[in-house]
């Protein structure tokens, strides 16, 4: 499920980038190519469509990101590094240590 949502996010991002690149901040862009008012995608209609498409794609992207965050697969507590540490941990190796030598008395202490 998570992989499917990530693929949808990538598709929406590509579409959003294309729609934003088609727009022109000065009111041109795709709308400037259609100058005849009798066409179905006239100057005003294409600008409205592109603006609405931008908003919808942005909303869909935010919703998909929230859904992806909720559906991130979680590992159980007994998997991963924790079990490797607990199962592979052996008894600590102790090396024989010589008993601490008592210091020899100095001339002042005698």
Buried (B, 14 or more C-beta within 10 A) or exposed (E): EEEEBBEBBEEBEEBBEEBBEBBEEEEEBBBEEBEEEEEEBBBEBBBEBBEEBBEBBBEBBEEBBEBBEEEEEEEEEEEEEEEEEEEEEEEEEEEEEEEEEEEEEEEEEE
